[in-house]
Structures are given as C-alpha cells and as structure tokens.
C-alpha cells in the first residue's frame, strides 16, 4: 500500500525561502514526517538580481533581493519539491519569461498564468495574480522592460486565464491562487477576521473582498482543497 503524500502549504513567501525550508525541516523532525511537496500561494518573489527589483510593483519594504538568487544560481538546491503561483509582488520580467510555467530553479516550479500540474498522482491547478475589473477583459499589453505602469497590471488576472481553467473536465485535488475567492469570509469567522483586520470591513460590506473570478472557478471546479494567500 502506497504512503500518503504530506504537503506543506505556504501563504506569501516574500523571498524568504531559506526561512521556509528551515522551518519545514524542523517540523519534519518534530513530527517524524517527510514533506513531499511545498505549495506556495504567491508573492514568491523570484528575484535573481537588483535589476529584477526594478520590475516589481510593491511597497519598498518588500523590494529585497532575498535568498532566491542562491537557488537560481545553483549555490543551493530546494530540499523539497516546490511549486508556486504568482502574486502581485513579483519580478515582472522573470514571470513573463515563464508565462506558460516552468522551472525557476532546480526543484522549484512556477505554474504560469494558469494551468494544471500532476504530482504523485494529485492534480493541482493554479491561477496567478489578483483581480482588477478594469484589466480583466484585456490581453497582456505590457512590454519589456516592465518599469512603468505595466509593473502593476502584469499581475492582474485576465479573462483568458479563467477561460483556460474552465476547460478542465477532470477533477482537481487542489487549486492554488493568490487572491481569495470572493465572499469566502462568509464561510469562516468573519467577526474574528474583522477584529484582526478592521480595514477589511468596508470591502466585506460592499461584497468586494476577494476575487469574483476565483469564486466562479471554485464553484465550477469544486476541488477537494483550495488555498489562497494575499491578505495575510
């Protein structure tokens, strides 16, 4: 009888790969388990050099080279197979190079704008970015060197990505997104959420917290598990 997979789910990475892997290794020892796969729900920040920082659209406090470059250059290798979707704090130039997905470093795989990968018999879907209604119906018009307004719009979900996901006919075990599905707060402890993050209240009251696209995909795809990040 085959062993069940153990999967670790990480919210926003923000370039802290060394810390994440260190913590997982400690947990493996504590629990006497082997983590087979690490899934990261965006804001991965696959920054290779200081030039990549110029293509990021985020507060300056997040514009740090971080530790990813060591994995990119081969100085280190990810100790756990890792897959991730993009968030809104990404190096636009690096992510555009891998629009259809691909390896950003040995053992670390980016899922691209949207798509499905298989791991150990599991089907895992992913969609990158955050929802902004004014960009949703547009194509990707941004061009290199991604240092102007395109730095932000690069990370806005387009209708084509949702269309691709809607073509999926076989069941998915997991879907990973950066943005929360819209209205998901209604299925948890909304009062506790607003106590911790009172600035969400206006969006909750207007029904604007989270992505309507991801809510549609959640309803249509109905995976066993859906994981998101973005709101910390």
Order of alpha helices (4+ residues) and beta strands (2+ residues): beta-alpha-beta-alpha-alpha-beta-alpha-beta-beta-beta-beta-alpha-alpha-alpha-beta-alpha-alpha-alpha-beta
